Amino acid sequence: MTDAHTGPLDQAERKPQPLAAGTLLRLPHAAVRSLTAGEDGMSYLTVHRRRPGMQIQTRPHA
């Protein structure tokens, strides 16, 4: 969800899609995308499934 500012959403192999303030959209899992802030900047919120925390481990031998 974007805040009061705007900017385009770029997705691989698609034309940039303008995002208006308050836009809510769902992207497919592992979608390649980028956000570019407009002149006034941009804030956004992302939501993800909860996953177990990362653990510090030794590197496996190659």
N, C-alpha and C positions, 0 to 999 in steps of 0.2 A: 504494500500500500504506500503510495507516495503522499508527501505532505502538501503544503500550499504551493510549492514550486513545481516546475515542470521540466521535462527533458525527454529525449527519445530513448526507447529500448531497442537495442540492436540484437538480432538473433542471426545465427549463422545461416547464410544463403537466403535471407529474406530482407526486404526493404526495412529501414528503421521505422518503428511505429511510435508516433507521438503519444506521450502519456500526459494526461491532464491531472491537475491536483485532485487527490482523493481516489485515483485509479486503483482498483484491486484486480489483480490478474493471477492466474495459476499457470505455471510453466511445467512441462513434462520433466520427469526425473532426468537428471544429467544434461539438461538443455544447455547449449552453449549460448551465452548471452552477455551483454554489457549494458550498463546504464551510463549516460552522459548527462551531467547537470547542465541546465540552462543558465542564463545570465545571473539569476538569483540563487543559484545552487539547487540542491535537492537533498531531501532526507527520505529514507525508505525503511520499511520494516520487512524482515523476512521471517518465515516460520518454517521450522524443520521438525522432523520426527526426532524424538529423544533417542540418543545413542549412548552406549556405555562410554565413559571417559577414556581418554588415551592413557596408555600405560608406558612407563619408561622401561625398555627392555634392551637386552644386548642384541647387537646386529647379527642376523644369521650368517653363517659362513657360506661364501659363494662357491 
